Amino acid sequence: MRYEVYLSPRAKKQYERLDNHIRRKIKTELLELEDEPYGKGFSLLRLGAELRCIKISHAGV
């Protein structure tokens, strides 16, 4: 089963401002999150739905 990844408006705006090579690496991480969300990040419980959160930094990319 493939899950959906949503970016907050702020995260989407920041993502669009990044250099292409960093954006590609982040996209790879997001695609992995779609395939296996429970192996990455941590859980946020809001409104009865389970949400996952990952923090990505460009340091060392």
C-alpha positions in Angstrom: 0.0 0.0 0.0 1.3 3.4 -0.9 0.7 6.3 1.4 0.3 10.0 0.6 2.8 12.6 1.7 1.6 16.2 2.2 3.7 19.2 2.7 2.5 22.1 4.7 2.2 25.4 2.7 5.3 26.7 4.5 7.3 23.5 3.8 6.2 23.5 0.1 7.4 27.1 -0.3 10.7 26.3 1.3 11.1 23.2 -0.9 10.5 25.1 -4.1 13.3 27.6 -3.1 15.9 24.9 -2.7 18.6 24.1 -5.3 17.8 21.2 -7.6 20.3 18.8 -6.2 19.0 19.2 -2.7 15.4 19.0 -3.9 16.2 15.7 -5.6 17.6 14.2 -2.4 14.6 15.4 -0.4 12.2 14.0 -3.0 13.9 10.6 -2.6 13.3 10.7 1.1 9.7 11.7 0.6 9.2 8.8 -1.9 10.6 6.4 0.7 8.3 7.8 3.3 5.3 7.1 0.9 6.4 3.4 0.7 7.3 2.8 4.4 6.0 5.7 6.7 6.6 3.8 9.9 10.3 3.3 9.3 11.0 7.0 9.2 10.3 10.0 11.4 8.1 10.1 14.4 4.4 10.0 15.1 2.2 13.1 15.6 -1.3 12.4 16.8 -3.9 15.0 15.8 -7.6 14.8 15.3 -7.7 11.1 15.7 -5.5 10.5 12.6 -1.9 9.3 12.7 0.5 11.8 11.1 4.2 11.2 10.7 6.8 13.9 10.8 10.4 13.9 9.5 13.0 16.6 9.9 15.3 17.1 7.0 18.4 19.3 7.0 20.6 20.1 4.1 23.7 20.0 6.3 25.9 17.2 4.9 23.8 16.6 1.8 
